[in-house]
């Protein structure tokens, strides 16, 4: 499933893992995407929406 919000186009951001040993590796922060049904122009449609847009 694509980690992109259909409403606000929020997508994954990238950062670093920083363990105690200071060995830095790249990681990915995915938005909390939920599949919801929304009524658009009178027809129900499934959308991938982040939880901040649901709120």
CHARMM internal coordinates of N, CA and C (Angstrom, degrees):
IC EDIT
DIST 1 N 1 CA 1.4496
DIST 1 CA 1 C 1.5275
ANGL 1 N 1 CA 1 C 108.88
DIST 1 C 2 N 1.3044
ANGL 1 CA 1 C 2 N 115.91
DIHE 1 N 1 CA 1 C 2 N 136.34
DIST 2 N 2 CA 1.4542
ANGL 1 C 2 N 2 CA 120.24
DIHE 1 CA 1 C 2 N 2 CA 178.84
DIST 2 CA 2 C 1.5234
ANGL 2 N 2 CA 2 C 110.06
DIHE 1 C 2 N 2 CA 2 C -70.20
DIST 2 C 3 N 1.3155
ANGL 2 CA 2 C 3 N 116.71
DIHE 2 N 2 CA 2 C 3 N 137.13
DIST 3 N 3 CA 1.4658
ANGL 2 C 3 N 3 CA 121.37
DIHE 2 CA 2 C 3 N 3 CA -178.75
DIST 3 CA 3 C 1.5234
ANGL 3 N 3 CA 3 C 109.78
DIHE 2 C 3 N 3 CA 3 C -94.89
DIST 3 C 4 N 1.3449
ANGL 3 CA 3 C 4 N 116.31
DIHE 3 N 3 CA 3 C 4 N 55.07
DIST 4 N 4 CA 1.4583
ANGL 3 C 4 N 4 CA 121.85
DIHE 3 CA 3 C 4 N 4 CA 179.63
DIST 4 CA 4 C 1.5261
ANGL 4 N 4 CA 4 C 108.26
DIHE 3 C 4 N 4 CA 4 C -130.23
DIST 4 C 5 N 1.3306
ANGL 4 CA 4 C 5 N 116.27
DIHE 4 N 4 CA 4 C 5 N 133.08
DIST 5 N 5 CA 1.4613
ANGL 4 C 5 N 5 CA 121.37
DIHE 4 CA 4 C 5 N 5 CA 179.10
DIST 5 CA 5 C 1.5309
ANGL 5 N 5 CA 5 C 109.23
DIHE 4 C 5 N 5 CA 5 C -78.30
DIST 5 C 6 N 1.3376
ANGL 5 CA 5 C 6 N 116.03
DIHE 5 N 5 CA 5 C 6 N 134.54
DIST 6 N 6 CA 1.4660
ANGL 5 C 6 N 6 CA 120.57
DIHE 5 CA 5 C 6 N 6 CA 179.76
DIST 6 CA 6 C 1.5231
ANGL 6 N 6 CA 6 C 112.38
DIHE 5 C 6 N 6 CA 6 C -74.26
DIST 6 C 7 N 1.3312
ANGL 6 CA 6 C 7 N 118.64
DIHE 6 N 6 CA 6 C 7 N -18.64
DIST 7 N 7 CA 1.4635
ANGL 6 C 7 N 7 CA 121.46
DIHE 6 CA 6 C 7 N 7 CA -177.28
DIST 7 CA 7 C 1.5260
ANGL 7 N 7 CA 7 C 111.48
DIHE 6 C 7 N 7 CA 7 C -93.81
DIST 7 C 8 N 1.3311
ANGL 7 CA 7 C 8 N 117.00
DIHE 7 N 7 CA 7 C 8 N -55.91
DIST 8 N 8 CA 1.4691
ANGL 7 C 8 N 8 CA 119.90
DIHE 7 CA 7 C 8 N 8 CA -173.98
DIST 8 CA 8 C 1.5282
ANGL 8 N 8 CA 8 C 112.90
DIHE 7 C 8 N 8 CA 8 C -103.89
DIST 8 C 9 N 1.3288
ANGL 8 CA 8 C 9 N 118.12
DIHE 8 N 8 CA 8 C 9 N -0.66
DIST 9 N 9 CA 1.4725
ANGL 8 C 9 N 9 CA 124.01
DIHE 8 CA 8 C 9 N 9 CA 179.46
DIST 9 CA 9 C 1.5227
ANGL 9 N 9 CA 9 C 112.58
DIHE 8 C 9 N 9 CA 9 C 60.17
DIST 9 C 10 N 1.3360
ANGL 9 CA 9 C 10 N 116.64
DIHE 9 N 9 CA 9 C 10 N 28.45
DIST 10 N 10 CA 1.4652
ANGL 9 C 10 N 10 CA 120.00
DIHE 9 CA 9 C 10 N 10 CA 175.21
DIST 10 CA 10 C 1.5183
ANGL 10 N 10 CA 10 C 108.27
DIHE 9 C 10 N 10 CA 10 C -67.37
DIST 10 C 11 N 1.3306
ANGL 10 CA 10 C 11 N 117.13
DIHE 10 N 10 CA 10 C 11 N 134.61
DIST 11 N 11 CA 1.4552
ANGL 10 C 11 N 11 CA 121.79
DIHE 10 CA 10 C 11 N 11 CA -176.79
DIST 11 CA 11 C 1.5252
ANGL 11 N 11 CA 11 C 109.70
DIHE 10 C 11 N 11 CA 11 C -134.50
DIST 11 C 12 N 1.3155
ANGL 11 CA 11 C 12 N 118.56
DIHE 11 N 11 CA 11 C 12 N 173.56
DIST 12 N 12 CA 1.4627
ANGL 11 C 12 N 12 CA 120.38
DIHE 11 CA 11 C 12 N 12 CA -177.40
DIST 12 CA 12 C 1.5252
ANGL 12 N 12 CA 12 C 112.11
DIHE 11 C 12 N 12 CA 12 C -62.83
DIST 12 C 13 N 1.3328
ANGL 12 CA 12 C 13 N 114.84
DIHE 12 N 12 CA 12 C 13 N 145.34
DIST 13 N 13 CA 1.4571
ANGL 12 C 13 N 13 CA 121.25
DIHE 12 CA 12 C 13 N 13 CA 171.89
DIST 13 CA 13 C 1.5171
ANGL 13 N 13 CA 13 C 107.42
DIHE 12 C 13 N 13 CA 13 C -113.43
DIST 13 C 14 N 1.3084
ANGL 13 CA 13 C 14 N 116.92
DIHE 13 N 13 CA 13 C 14 N 160.89
DIST 14 N 14 CA 1.4531
ANGL 13 C 14 N 14 CA 121.23
DIHE 13 CA 13 C 14 N 14 CA -175.21
DIST 14 CA 14 C 1.5178
ANGL 14 N 14 CA 14 C 110.12
DIHE 13 C 14 N 14 CA 14 C -118.78
DIST 14 C 15 N 1.3138
ANGL 14 CA 14 C 15 N 114.95
DIHE 14 N 14 CA 14 C 15 N 146.86
DIST 15 N 15 CA 1.4524
ANGL 14 C 15 N 15 CA 121.11
DIHE 14 CA 14 C 15 N 15 CA 179.94
DIST 15 CA 15 C 1.5131
ANGL 15 N 15 CA 15 C 109.50
DIHE 14 C 15 N 15 CA 15 C -152.97
DIST 15 C 16 N 1.3208
ANGL 15 CA 15 C 16 N 115.59
DIHE 15 N 15 CA 15 C 16 N -156.83
DIST 16 N 16 CA 1.4562
ANGL 15 C 16 N 16 CA 121.14
DIHE 15 CA 15 C 16 N 16 CA -176.64
DIST 16 CA 16 C 1.5185
ANGL 16 N 16 CA 16 C 111.10
DIHE 15 C 16 N 16 CA 16 C -123.07
DIST 16 C 17 N 1.3427
ANGL 16 CA 16 C 17 N 115.70
DIHE 16 N 16 CA 16 C 17 N 144.62
DIST 17 N 17 CA 1.4538
ANGL 16 C 17 N 17 CA 121.24
DIHE 16 CA 16 C 17 N 17 CA 165.63
DIST 17 CA 17 C 1.5193
ANGL 17 N 17 CA 17 C 106.86
DIHE 16 C 17 N 17 CA 17 C -82.78
DIST 17 C 18 N 1.3339
ANGL 17 CA 17 C 18 N 117.40
DIHE 17 N 17 CA 17 C 18 N 130.94
DIST 18 N 18 CA 1.4587
ANGL 17 C 18 N 18 CA 121.23
DIHE 17 CA 17 C 18 N 18 CA -178.36
DIST 18 CA 18 C 1.5242
ANGL 18 N 18 CA 18 C 109.61
DIHE 17 C 18 N 18 CA 18 C -124.92
DIST 18 C 19 N 1.3312
ANGL 18 CA 18 C 19 N 119.20
DIHE 18 N 18 CA 18 C 19 N 79.88
DIST 19 N 19 CA 1.4588
ANGL 18 C 19 N 19 CA 119.77
DIHE 18 CA 18 C 19 N 19 CA 178.34
DIST 19 CA 19 C 1.5242
ANGL 19 N 19 CA 19 C 111.24
DIHE 18 C 19 N 19 CA 19 C -73.74
DIST 19 C 20 N 1.3207
ANGL 19 CA 19 C 20 N 114.25
DIHE 19 N 19 CA 19 C 20 N 175.35
DIST 20 N 20 CA 1.4639
ANGL 19 C 20 N 20 CA 120.05
DIHE 19 CA 19 C 20 N 20 CA -178.42
DIST 20 CA 20 C 1.5177
ANGL 20 N 20 CA 20 C 111.64
DIHE 19 C 20 N 20 CA 20 C -60.98
DIST 20 C 21 N 1.3247
ANGL 20 CA 20 C 21 N 117.38
DIHE 20 N 20 CA 20 C 21 N -30.55
DIST 21 N 21 CA 1.4655
ANGL 20 C 21 N 21 CA 121.43
DIHE 20 CA 20 C 21 N 21 CA -178.49
DIST 21 CA 21 C 1.5237
ANGL 21 N 21 CA 21 C 112.66
DIHE 20 C 21 N 21 CA 21 C -77.58
DIST 21 C 22 N 1.3293
ANGL 21 CA 21 C 22 N 117.47
DIHE 21 N 21 CA 21 C 22 N -1.59
DIST 22 N 22 CA 1.4700
ANGL 21 C 22 N 22 CA 124.82
DIHE 21 CA 21 C 22 N 22 CA 178.37
DIST 22 CA 22 C 1.5255
ANGL 22 N 22 CA 22 C 113.90
DIHE 21 C 22 N 22 CA 22 C 64.49
DIST 22 C 23 N 1.3248
ANGL 22 CA 22 C 23 N 117.10
DIHE 22 N 22 CA 22 C 23 N 19.99
DIST 23 N 23 CA 1.4646
ANGL 22 C 23 N 23 CA 120.22
DIHE 22 CA 22 C 23 N 23 CA 174.76
DIST 23 CA 23 C 1.5283
ANGL 23 N 23 CA 23 C 107.26
DIHE 22 C 23 N 23 CA 23 C -82.83
DIST 23 C 24 N 1.3197
ANGL 23 CA 23 C 24 N 117.03
DIHE 23 N 23 CA 23 C 24 N 108.44
DIST 24 N 24 CA 1.4628
ANGL 23 C 24 N 24 CA 122.09
DIHE 23 CA 23 C 24 N 24 CA -173.04
DIST 24 CA 24 C 1.5278
ANGL 24 N 24 CA 24 C 109.59
DIHE 23 C 24 N 24 CA 24 C -88.28
DIST 24 C 25 N 1.3374
ANGL 24 CA 24 C 25 N 115.68
DIHE 24 N 24 CA 24 C 25 N 125.26
DIST 25 N 25 CA 1.4589
ANGL 24 C 25 N 25 CA 121.47
DIHE 24 CA 24 C 25 N 25 CA 172.99
DIST 25 CA 25 C 1.5265
ANGL 25 N 25 CA 25 C 107.94
DIHE 24 C 25 N 25 CA 25 C -129.80
DIST 25 C 26 N 1.3141
ANGL 25 CA 25 C 26 N 115.47
DIHE 25 N 25 CA 25 C 26 N 153.18
DIST 26 N 26 CA 1.4625
ANGL 25 C 26 N 26 CA 120.36
DIHE 25 CA 25 C 26 N 26 CA -178.36
DIST 26 CA 26 C 1.5247
ANGL 26 N 26 CA 26 C 110.10
DIHE 25 C 26 N 26 CA 26 C -74.64
DIST 26 C 27 N 1.3160
ANGL 26 CA 26 C 27 N 116.38
DIHE 26 N 26 CA 26 C 27 N 148.12
DIST 27 N 27 CA 1.4604
ANGL 26 C 27 N 27 CA 122.46
DIHE 26 CA 26 C 27 N 27 CA 173.95
DIST 27 CA 27 C 1.5157
ANGL 27 N 27 CA 27 C 109.59
DIHE 26 C 27 N 27 CA 27 C -142.17
DIST 27 C 28 N 1.3121
ANGL 27 CA 27 C 28 N 115.38
DIHE 27 N 27 CA 27 C 28 N 170.01
DIST 28 N 28 CA 1.4549
ANGL 27 C 28 N 28 CA 121.71
DIHE 27 CA 27 C 28 N 28 CA -174.76
DIST 28 CA 28 C 1.5240
ANGL 28 N 28 CA 28 C 108.75
DIHE 27 C 28 N 28 CA 28 C -124.67
DIST 28 C 29 N 1.3325
ANGL 28 CA 28 C 29 N 116.83
DIHE 28 N 28 CA 28 C 29 N 129.78
DIST 29 N 29 CA 1.4605
ANGL 28 C 29 N 29 CA 122.98
DIHE 28 CA 28 C 29 N 29 CA 177.02
DIST 29 CA 29 C 1.5304
ANGL 29 N 29 CA 29 C 107.70
DIHE 28 C 29 N 29 CA 29 C -100.81
DIST 29 C 30 N 1.3379
ANGL 29 CA 29 C 30 N 116.76
DIHE 29 N 29 CA 29 C 30 N 107.01
DIST 30 N 30 CA 1.4600
ANGL 29 C 30 N 30 CA 121.19
DIHE 29 CA 29 C 30 N 30 CA -179.83
DIST 30 CA 30 C 1.5213
ANGL 30 N 30 CA 30 C 110.45
DIHE 29 C 30 N 30 CA 30 C -88.73
DIST 30 C 31 N 1.3262
ANGL 30 CA 30 C 31 N 118.22
DIHE 30 N 30 CA 30 C 31 N 141.26
DIST 31 N 31 CA 1.4674
ANGL 30 C 31 N 31 CA 119.67
DIHE 30 CA 30 C 31 N 31 CA 172.71
DIST 31 CA 31 C 1.5298
ANGL 31 N 31 CA 31 C 109.52
DIHE 30 C 31 N 31 CA 31 C -70.48
DIST 31 C 32 N 1.3207
ANGL 31 CA 31 C 32 N 116.00
DIHE 31 N 31 CA 31 C 32 N 156.67
DIST 32 N 32 CA 1.4656
ANGL 31 C 32 N 32 CA 121.57
DIHE 31 CA 31 C 32 N 32 CA -179.53
DIST 32 CA 32 C 1.5305
ANGL 32 N 32 CA 32 C 108.35
DIHE 31 C 32 N 32 CA 32 C -81.30
DIST 32 C 33 N 1.3273
ANGL 32 CA 32 C 33 N 116.02
DIHE 32 N 32 CA 32 C 33 N 91.63
DIST 33 N 33 CA 1.4611
ANGL 32 C 33 N 33 CA 122.60
DIHE 32 CA 32 C 33 N 33 CA -175.59
DIST 33 CA 33 C 1.5259
ANGL 33 N 33 CA 33 C 109.55
DIHE 32 C 33 N 33 CA 33 C -94.20
DIST 33 C 34 N 1.3255
ANGL 33 CA 33 C 34 N 116.28
DIHE 33 N 33 CA 33 C 34 N 129.49
DIST 34 N 34 CA 1.4606
ANGL 33 C 34 N 34 CA 122.71
DIHE 33 CA 33 C 34 N 34 CA 177.10
DIST 34 CA 34 C 1.5271
ANGL 34 N 34 CA 34 C 108.38
DIHE 33 C 34 N 34 CA 34 C -121.06
DIST 34 C 35 N 1.3240
ANGL 34 CA 34 C 35 N 115.53
DIHE 34 N 34 CA 34 C 35 N 144.97
DIST 35 N 35 CA 1.4688
ANGL 34 C 35 N 35 CA 120.43
DIHE 34 CA 34 C 35 N 35 CA 177.22
DIST 35 CA 35 C 1.5223
ANGL 35 N 35 CA 35 C 107.38
DIHE 34 C 35 N 35 CA 35 C -92.29
DIST 35 C 36 N 1.3396
ANGL 35 CA 35 C 36 N 116.74
DIHE 35 N 35 CA 35 C 36 N 116.49
DIST 36 N 36 CA 1.4639
ANGL 35 C 36 N 36 CA 121.67
DIHE 35 CA 35 C 36 N 36 CA -176.78
DIST 36 CA 36 C 1.5263
ANGL 36 N 36 CA 36 C 109.69
DIHE 35 C 36 N 36 CA 36 C -125.28
DIST 36 C 37 N 1.3311
ANGL 36 CA 36 C 37 N 114.23
DIHE 36 N 36 CA 36 C 37 N 158.69
DIST 37 N 37 CA 1.4635
ANGL 36 C 37 N 37 CA 120.60
DIHE 36 CA 36 C 37 N 37 CA 173.78
DIST 37 CA 37 C 1.5099
ANGL 37 N 37 CA 37 C 108.42
DIHE 36 C 37 N 37 CA 37 C -100.17
DIST 37 C 38 N 1.3196
ANGL 37 CA 37 C 38 N 116.22
DIHE 37 N 37 CA 37 C 38 N 127.68
DIST 38 N 38 CA 1.4630
ANGL 37 C 38 N 38 CA 121.55
DIHE 37 CA 37 C 38 N 38 CA 178.84
DIST 38 CA 38 C 1.5259
ANGL 38 N 38 CA 38 C 108.31
DIHE 37 C 38 N 38 CA 38 C -127.88
DIST 38 C 39 N 1.3178
ANGL 38 CA 38 C 39 N 115.84
DIHE 38 N 38 CA 38 C 39 N 145.72
DIST 39 N 39 CA 1.4632
ANGL 38 C 39 N 39 CA 120.87
DIHE 38 CA 38 C 39 N 39 CA 177.39
DIST 39 CA 39 C 1.5228
ANGL 39 N 39 CA 39 C 108.02
DIHE 38 C 39 N 39 CA 39 C -92.89
DIST 39 C 40 N 1.3250
ANGL 39 CA 39 C 40 N 115.94
DIHE 39 N 39 CA 39 C 40 N 114.02
DIST 40 N 40 CA 1.4610
ANGL 39 C 40 N 40 CA 122.10
DIHE 39 CA 39 C 40 N 40 CA -178.79
DIST 40 CA 40 C 1.5249
ANGL 40 N 40 CA 40 C 107.78
DIHE 39 C 40 N 40 CA 40 C -122.84
DIST 40 C 41 N 1.3231
ANGL 40 CA 40 C 41 N 115.89
DIHE 40 N 40 CA 40 C 41 N 121.59
DIST 41 N 41 CA 1.4743
ANGL 40 C 41 N 41 CA 122.93
DIHE 40 CA 40 C 41 N 41 CA -177.50
DIST 41 CA 41 C 1.5296
ANGL 41 N 41 CA 41 C 111.48
DIHE 40 C 41 N 41 CA 41 C 55.38
DIST 41 C 42 N 1.3302
ANGL 41 CA 41 C 42 N 116.23
DIHE 41 N 41 CA 41 C 42 N 37.35
DIST 42 N 42 CA 1.4598
ANGL 41 C 42 N 42 CA 120.70
DIHE 41 CA 41 C 42 N 42 CA 176.31
DIST 42 CA 42 C 1.5169
ANGL 42 N 42 CA 42 C 115.78
DIHE 41 C 42 N 42 CA 42 C 83.37
DIST 42 C 43 N 1.3329
ANGL 42 CA 42 C 43 N 117.83
DIHE 42 N 42 CA 42 C 43 N -3.37
DIST 43 N 43 CA 1.4621
ANGL 42 C 43 N 43 CA 119.92
DIHE 42 CA 42 C 43 N 43 CA 179.53
DIST 43 CA 43 C 1.5247
ANGL 43 N 43 CA 43 C 109.59
DIHE 42 C 43 N 43 CA 43 C -118.59
DIST 43 C 44 N 1.3392
ANGL 43 CA 43 C 44 N 117.61
DIHE 43 N 43 CA 43 C 44 N 136.04
DIST 44 N 44 CA 1.4643
ANGL 43 C 44 N 44 CA 119.42
DIHE 43 CA 43 C 44 N 44 CA 177.17
DIST 44 CA 44 C 1.5283
ANGL 44 N 44 CA 44 C 110.82
DIHE 43 C 44 N 44 CA 44 C -71.20
DIST 44 C 45 N 1.3139
ANGL 44 CA 44 C 45 N 115.41
DIHE 44 N 44 CA 44 C 45 N 141.00
DIST 45 N 45 CA 1.4557
ANGL 44 C 45 N 45 CA 121.17
DIHE 44 CA 44 C 45 N 45 CA -177.29
DIST 45 CA 45 C 1.5184
ANGL 45 N 45 CA 45 C 108.70
DIHE 44 C 45 N 45 CA 45 C -141.97
DIST 45 C 46 N 1.3257
ANGL 45 CA 45 C 46 N 117.44
DIHE 45 N 45 CA 45 C 46 N 139.93
DIST 46 N 46 CA 1.4600
ANGL 45 C 46 N 46 CA 121.02
DIHE 45 CA 45 C 46 N 46 CA 176.38
DIST 46 CA 46 C 1.5241
ANGL 46 N 46 CA 46 C 109.04
DIHE 45 C 46 N 46 CA 46 C -86.97
DIST 46 C 47 N 1.3307
ANGL 46 CA 46 C 47 N 115.70
DIHE 46 N 46 CA 46 C 47 N 134.37
DIST 47 N 47 CA 1.4587
ANGL 46 C 47 N 47 CA 120.73
DIHE 46 CA 46 C 47 N 47 CA -178.03
DIST 47 CA 47 C 1.5159
ANGL 47 N 47 CA 47 C 109.82
DIHE 46 C 47 N 47 CA 47 C -134.75
DIST 47 C 48 N 1.3312
ANGL 47 CA 47 C 48 N 116.45
DIHE 47 N 47 CA 47 C 48 N 149.82
DIST 48 N 48 CA 1.4559
ANGL 47 C 48 N 48 CA 122.19
DIHE 47 CA 47 C 48 N 48 CA 170.76
DIST 48 CA 48 C 1.5206
ANGL 48 N 48 CA 48 C 106.88
DIHE 47 C 48 N 48 CA 48 C -93.11
DIST 48 C 49 N 1.3453
ANGL 48 CA 48 C 49 N 116.63
DIHE 48 N 48 CA 48 C 49 N 114.04
DIST 49 N 49 CA 1.4564
ANGL 48 C 49 N 49 CA 121.61
DIHE 48 CA 48 C 49 N 49 CA -172.76
DIST 49 CA 49 C 1.5223
ANGL 49 N 49 CA 49 C 108.71
DIHE 48 C 49 N 49 CA 49 C -129.77
DIST 49 C 50 N 1.3413
ANGL 49 CA 49 C 50 N 117.05
DIHE 49 N 49 CA 49 C 50 N 138.62
DIST 50 N 50 CA 1.4619
ANGL 49 C 50 N 50 CA 120.17
DIHE 49 CA 49 C 50 N 50 CA 176.11
DIST 50 CA 50 C 1.5310
ANGL 50 N 50 CA 50 C 109.32
DIHE 49 C 50 N 50 CA 50 C -77.19
DIST 50 C 51 N 1.3181
ANGL 50 CA 50 C 51 N 115.97
DIHE 50 N 50 CA 50 C 51 N 157.34
DIST 51 N 51 CA 1.4606
ANGL 50 C 51 N 51 CA 119.95
DIHE 50 CA 50 C 51 N 51 CA -174.31
DIST 51 CA 51 C 1.5214
ANGL 51 N 51 CA 51 C 112.12
DIHE 50 C 51 N 51 CA 51 C -67.83
DIST 51 C 52 N 1.3206
ANGL 51 CA 51 C 52 N 118.86
DIHE 51 N 51 CA 51 C 52 N -25.31
DIST 52 N 52 CA 1.4645
ANGL 51 C 52 N 52 CA 119.38
DIHE 51 CA 51 C 52 N 52 CA 176.71
DIST 52 CA 52 C 1.5267
ANGL 52 N 52 CA 52 C 110.90
DIHE 51 C 52 N 52 CA 52 C -69.63
DIST 52 C 53 N 1.3205
ANGL 52 CA 52 C 53 N 118.79
DIHE 52 N 52 CA 52 C 53 N -30.05
DIST 53 N 53 CA 1.4692
ANGL 52 C 53 N 53 CA 121.48
DIHE 52 CA 52 C 53 N 53 CA 175.70
DIST 53 CA 53 C 1.5245
ANGL 53 N 53 CA 53 C 110.94
DIHE 52 C 53 N 53 CA 53 C -77.23
DIST 53 C 54 N 1.3315
ANGL 53 CA 53 C 54 N 118.18
DIHE 53 N 53 CA 53 C 54 N -31.30
DIST 54 N 54 CA 1.4619
ANGL 53 C 54 N 54 CA 120.87
DIHE 53 CA 53 C 54 N 54 CA 176.54
DIST 54 CA 54 C 1.5161
ANGL 54 N 54 CA 54 C 109.38
DIHE 53 C 54 N 54 CA 54 C -66.16
DIST 54 C 55 N 1.3200
ANGL 54 CA 54 C 55 N 116.25
DIHE 54 N 54 CA 54 C 55 N -39.07
DIST 55 N 55 CA 1.4654
ANGL 54 C 55 N 55 CA 121.40
DIHE 54 CA 54 C 55 N 55 CA -179.16
DIST 55 CA 55 C 1.5130
ANGL 55 N 55 CA 55 C 110.43
DIHE 54 C 55 N 55 CA 55 C -63.65
END
COOR INIT
IC SEED 1 N 1 CA 1 C
IC BUILD
